[in-house]
Amino acid sequence: MQSAKIQALRGYKRPKVDDSGHELISAPNQWWVRDITYIHTHEGFLFLAVMMDLYARNIVGWSMSERMTEDLVLSAITMAYWKRKPESIVHLHSDQGSQYSSRKCRKLRESFNIEQSMSRRGNCHDNTSQSSF
């Protein structure tokens, strides 16, 4: 491997920058994105809710269920919060799914000091970093 100059990447990747060279995300736990996908199994569909930290594209929380309910999302948020224990406000981006805008989800986000950000209606490209996972 050394002769081919291949080496492992460790730690966080460099922060993302915009066109002007300004850093958009300069540390972990600033921006998380989330999405729900489904996995087709022999027994039916299995729904997977995943939360990703945009700084290094690490999965920070996830949850699986046979149904796509708000509890699926609440479990993923709770896992991410207790795994990372952010010290300041976390911005959380998602689409406009009913699971993300429920009263229980809003109360949990407020208790964890998480600020919601949502895609514009009909804009499927707004959450591509999560969807590409």
C-alpha positions in Angstrom: 0.0 0.0 0.0 2.8 2.4 0.7 4.3 1.9 -2.7 0.9 2.8 -4.2 0.7 5.8 -1.9 -2.6 4.7 -0.4 -3.4 5.8 3.1 -6.3 5.7 5.4 -8.2 8.9 6.2 -8.7 9.6 9.9 -10.6 12.2 11.8 -12.8 14.8 10.2 -12.7 15.9 6.6 -12.0 19.5 5.8 -14.9 21.9 6.3 -17.1 22.6 3.3 -16.6 26.1 1.7 -18.9 28.1 -0.5 -17.9 29.8 -3.8 -16.4 32.8 -1.9 -14.2 30.6 0.2 -16.1 31.1 3.4 -16.6 28.1 5.7 -20.2 26.9 5.8 -19.6 24.2 8.5 -16.6 24.6 10.7 -17.1 22.1 13.4 -19.1 19.0 14.3 -22.7 19.3 15.6 -23.6 22.5 13.7 -25.7 21.0 10.9 -27.4 17.6 10.9 -29.6 16.3 8.1 -32.1 13.5 8.2 -34.2 11.4 5.9 -36.3 8.2 5.9 -35.8 5.5 3.4 -37.3 2.0 3.0 -35.7 -1.3 2.6 -37.6 -4.1 0.8 -37.3 -7.4 2.6 -39.0 -10.8 2.1 -41.3 -9.9 5.0 -42.3 -6.5 3.6 -40.8 -3.0 4.0 -38.5 -1.9 6.7 -38.2 1.9 7.3 -34.9 3.4 8.2 -34.6 6.9 9.7 -31.0 8.2 9.5 -29.4 11.4 10.9 -26.0 12.6 9.5 -23.6 15.3 10.7 -22.7 17.3 7.6 -19.3 18.2 8.9 -17.7 14.8 8.3 -20.8 13.0 6.9 -20.9 10.7 9.9 -24.1 8.9 10.9 -25.0 10.2 14.3 -28.4 8.6 14.8 -30.7 6.0 13.2 -33.8 4.0 13.9 -35.7 1.2 12.1 -39.4 0.2 12.2 -42.0 -1.6 10.2 -44.0 1.6 10.1 -43.1 5.2 9.1 -44.3 7.0 12.1 -43.1 9.9 14.2 -41.7 7.5 16.8 -39.2 6.3 14.1 -38.0 9.9 13.8 -38.0 10.6 17.6 -35.8 7.5 18.2 -33.3 8.7 15.7 -33.1 12.2 17.1 -32.8 10.8 20.7 -29.9 8.5 19.6 -28.1 11.3 17.9 -28.5 13.7 20.8 -27.3 11.2 23.5 -24.5 10.0 21.2 -23.1 13.4 20.4 -24.3 15.6 23.4 -24.0 18.9 21.5 -23.1 21.9 23.6 -24.7 24.5 21.4 -27.7 24.8 19.0 -27.7 22.2 16.3 -29.5 23.0 13.0 -31.4 20.0 11.7 -32.5 19.9 8.1 -35.1 17.7 6.6 -37.9 17.5 4.0 -41.5 18.6 5.0 -42.6 15.1 6.1 -45.4 14.9 8.6 -43.2 12.9 11.0 -40.8 15.9 11.2 -43.4 18.5 11.8 -45.5 16.8 14.5 -46.0 18.3 17.9 -44.1 15.5 19.7 -41.1 16.0 17.3 -41.1 19.8 17.9 -41.2 19.4 21.7 -38.3 16.9 21.6 -36.2 19.2 19.4 -36.9 22.2 21.7 -35.8 20.1 24.8 -32.6 19.1 23.0 -31.9 22.7 21.7 -32.2 21.6 18.1 -33.4 24.2 15.5 -35.5 22.8 12.6 -34.8 23.7 8.9 -37.0 22.3 6.1 -36.7 22.0 2.4 -38.9 24.1 0.2 -42.0 22.3 -1.1 -41.3 20.2 -4.2 -37.5 20.7 -4.0 -36.0 17.2 -3.9 -32.5 18.5 -4.3 -32.4 20.4 -1.1 -31.6 17.3 1.0 -29.3 15.5 -1.4 -26.4 15.0 1.0 -28.6 12.8 3.1 -30.4 11.1 0.2 -27.0 10.1 -1.3 -26.2 8.1 1.8 
